[in-house]
């Protein structure tokens, strides 16, 4: 779980991280203001199967594009990337074209997040 960019609001990321842990998943939270390079390095170091991004800053398109590029460059193209936050509806198809597995908007149920992650890993 990561908070990329300059956004300093991480309550949602922490709520989701806690729900995933409660569901039995190992969760590494990289903290605030992470660069795409830092996020991908952490994913590689931890042998992550999923990267969750919480983005409220409006920089979701370039950040997600870069993270997915870096994952592919490192041979980690099978890592699923999920995004949550303030994402305009017109940007969701663009994110999915980049390779984002799913986008969760405000109000999404943590149970929906858990189910989707579990089903993507099977």
Protein Blocks (a to p, Z undefined) as FASTA:
>chain_A
ZZehjbfbfklmmmmmmmmmmnopacddebehiafklmmmmmmmnopabdcdddfkopmm
mmmmmmmmmmmmnopampccddedjddfklmmmmmmnopabdcdehiafklmmmmmmmmm
ZZ
